[in-house]
Amino acid sequence: MLVTHQTDGTILAVSPGQRLAYRAYRSSEHGRTLNIIGCATEPVATATARLARETVRGRLLRAGWCLLHASAVTRDGRAFLTLGDKGAGKTTTALALAGQPHWQLLANDRVFIRPDHHSGHLQVLPWPAAVAVGLGLLRALGWTDVVRGRLDAGDQLHPTQDSRVTRALRAGDREPLWDGKRELKAQIWPHQLSDWFGIDLSQRGAVTALLFPTLTYEGAPHSNPAAARPVEDTDWLAGKTEDRYPDIFELARVPLGGTDLARDLVTAELSAHLHQGLTLTHDIEANARFLDQTLSDYLSTLP
């Protein structure tokens, strides 16, 4: 994207590859207006949806919410957050649990989080986005044939999905697909998780515990206290962690992971919750049974 700032505060940008042009300008004392112009419907619609989401993100961040790099599932309104570096197993943990009775998926990659002074709990909201699932995880979940059948019937996955992934899915390929060191993944709309795979979705929850998984090829899933750790700066969607969504058009006008004060408040409150280290395997069914039993046992100890 090529960007220029005008002396009157107007921001102009173009995406030559997508044949899109943007104009952001201050239309009132309190806000900005953004025009998006393009040559085809899908690129304009995709850009509009993404930037509308960025506008909502800005409003939430200015209201004291933070954006945490975590997956989340809920049960009876209680939220379990899974943190870790890329490849640690955040999506594996979330989808394995969400496939069990009584559990719902709230988010697979990032959540909004803020203290609720009325309830005294940390509340979490989902980040609205496609769910990225690698072909290997699709196979382990037993979803490959479902996706192939849906595509053959004319359904479509998220338009940002790499065309190489679409071809692999149509061919029924089940091995992970890579572009150098980056894994190429299927991009599944949230409603497709429910419609295609029977995953129940959640809209909010109160933080109950933090999970820190590691993945191994051997043995059985088990608790791993050594994997638990405090929440770190890299767990927040800010700085280098958030370079995919820079605030080019000044829609947020605050740090993209939340203000320092808001993050400090949340970090302090998170430290009081259970930090559970886990070792998971590539046997999704075994992971699901272990996670369900472990977390159900913990819930039974709570008032």
N, C-alpha and C positions, 0 to 999 in steps of 0.2 A: 504494500500500500504506500503510495506517495502522498505526503501530507505537507500543507503549508498553512501558516498562521498569518492572517491579515492584521493590519494595524488597528482595525475596528473590533478585533476580537473574534471575527469570523474564522472558522477552520474549514479549509477545503481539502478534499482527499479524493484520490482515484485508485481503483483496483483494476489495472489494465487487463489482467488475466480473466477477471469475471465481468469486465465491461460495466463497472459500477462507478458512480460518482456520488460524493457526499458533500453536504453543506450544513455545518452546525453554526448557529448564531444565537445571540442572546435576544429573545423575543419579548422578555419582560424583565422586571427587576429581580424576579425570583427563579427564572429558569431559562433553558435553552430549547430551541427548536432544531430538529435534525431532518433534513430532506435527503432521501435516497432515490437515485435515478439510475435506471439500467435498461438493458436491451432485451432481457428475457425475464419471464415471470419467476422462475425458481430462484435464481440468484438474488433478485430483489426481495422475495419473500423470506429467504433464509437470512439475509443481512438484516432485514427489518425485525425478524423474531429475535435474533441474537442481540441487537442493539436495544430493543425494547426490554429484554432481560437485563442488560447492563444498566438501563435507567432504573428499573425496579431495584437492582442490587444497590445502586447509589442511594436510593431513598432508605433502604433498610440499614445500610452502613451508617448513614447520617443519623439514624434513629437509635444507634447503639449496638446493632448486631455486628457480629464478626463472621468471617468465613473460614471454616476449619476444613483441612484436607483429610476427610474421613468418610468411611461408609457408615450407614446406620440402619438398624432394624429396630422394630418396636414390638412390644407385647403388652397388652392392657395399658397402653399409654406410656410405658417405661421404655426409654431408648438406650440401646447399647451401641456405642461408637467404636469403630475399628480404625486404628491408626497404624501408619507404617510407611516406609519408603515404597517407591514403585516396585511392584513384583512381590511385595511382602504377603499379599493374600487378602487385601481389603475387599475386593469384589468377590473372591471365592467365599470368604466368610459370610458376606451379606447374602449372596444368592443361595448358599447352602442352607442357611437358617431360614430365609424367607420361603423356602420350599416346604418347610415343616408346618404342621397345623398350629394355629394360634399366633404365628409370627407374621409380621408385615415388613416389607421393604420401604424404608424412608428415603435412602439415597445410597448410591454406590461409590461416590468419589468425593463429595464435598457437601457440607451442611452449613446453614446459618445457625448461629448460636448466640444466646443472650440470657443473662439472669432475668427471671420473672419475679419481681419483688412482691407480687401478690401471693404467689404460691410458694416462694422460697426455693424454687427449683431452677436449674438451667434448662431452658427450652430450646429445642432444635427444630428447624424447618428444612425442607429439601431444597436443593439447588436444582432448578428445572433444566434437564439436559438429557440427551440420549445416553443410554447405558452402553459402555464399550465392553464387549466380551470377546476375548480371543477365541480362535477356532478350537484350540485344545480344551478350553473351559466349556465351550458349547458342546463338544463331544462328551466331556465328563458329566455334564448336566443332562445328557440325553436329548438335547435340543436340536441337533444338526438336521435331522430329517424333518422336524417340524418347520424349521426355517426354510429348508429347500422346498417343501410342499407349499408353503405360503407364497414364496417367490414365484413358483411355477403357476400358482393360481392368480398371479397379477398383483399381489401385495408388494409394497416397497418398504425398505428400511430407510433410515435417515439419509437425506441427500448428501451429507458431508462424508458418507462412507466411501472409502477408496474403491475404485472400480475393480481392482484386483481381488478385493474381498468379495465383492458381489459375484464375480466369475467363479471364485472358489466355492462359495456357498451354493451356487446353482449346479456346480459339478459334484456337490456332496463331499468335498474335501474335508478332512478332519484333522489335519496336521497344522500346527501353528504356522502363520504366514509372517515373514519378516521383510523389512526394508532396511538392510544394514542391521543396526542394533535396536531399531524400533519395531515393535510388534504391531502388525496391522490387525485391526479388530472390527468385528461387526458392530454397527451403531444402531441400537434397538430403541425405538420410541418407548417411553414409559408405559403408554396404554397397551403396547404389544406384549409387555411382560405379563399383564393381566389377561388379555384376550387370547394370546397364543399359548402361554405356559401356566396360567392359573396362579400367578403370584399376586397376593394381596398387597396393595400399596397403602402407605400411611402418609398423613399430611403434617404431623407434628408429634413431638414426644418430649418427656422430661428425662434428662440424662440420669442413668442409673449406674453405669459402669463403662470402663474403657477396656478394649481388647487390643492386644498386641500380638498378631500372629507371625509365625515364620513357617515356610513351606519346606517339606523334605520329601524325598522319594521313597523312604524306607520306614518300616515300623507302623505303629498305630498312632492316631492323634492323641495328644495328652497335654496336660497342663505343663507350662514351662515358666516358672517364676522369673528366671533370668532374662526372659524376653521383655518383661514389663519395664517401663521407663517413664520419666516425667514427660509432659507435653513440652515440645521444643519449638524454637522459632520457625524451623522448617515445616512444622505442621500447619502453619497458617498460610492462606492463599495470598501471598504478598511477595513483592520483590521478584527475584528470579523464579520463584515457584509459580508466579502468575504471569509470566511473560507472554502466554498465549492470548491474554485479554488485556492489553494495556489500555489505559483510559484516554485514548486518542482524542475523543471528542469532549472530554471534560464533563462526562455525564455523572460520575461519582463524586468528584471533588473532595474525596477523602482517600486515605490509603486503602488499597483494594482488598486487604485482609481485615480491615477494620482499624479503628484508631488504636494507638498504643494503650490508652487508658482502658478502652473496652476489652482489648486482648488480655491486659494484665488482670482485670477483674475476673474474666472467664478462666484464665489459667489458674488463678488462686482457688477458685471454686472447684475446678476439675481435680485439683490435687487431693480433695477430700473424698473422692469417689474411688471405688475399687479399680485397681489397675491389674488386669488379668493377662499374663503371658500365656501363649498357646503355641503348640507345634501341630500343624496340620499336614496331611498328606495329599496325594493326588486322587484319593478315593473319596469322591464327593459324598457318597452315601455314609461312609464311616465318619467323615467330618460332620455331616448333618446330625447324626445320632449323638456324637460326642458333644457338639455345641449345644444342642437342645437339652441334653441331660445336665451338662455342667451349669448352664445359665438358669435352667428351671430349678435346680437345687439351690442356686444362690437366691433366686426370687423367693423361694419358700422361707428364707431366713429374714426377709424384710417385712416390716409392718404393713 
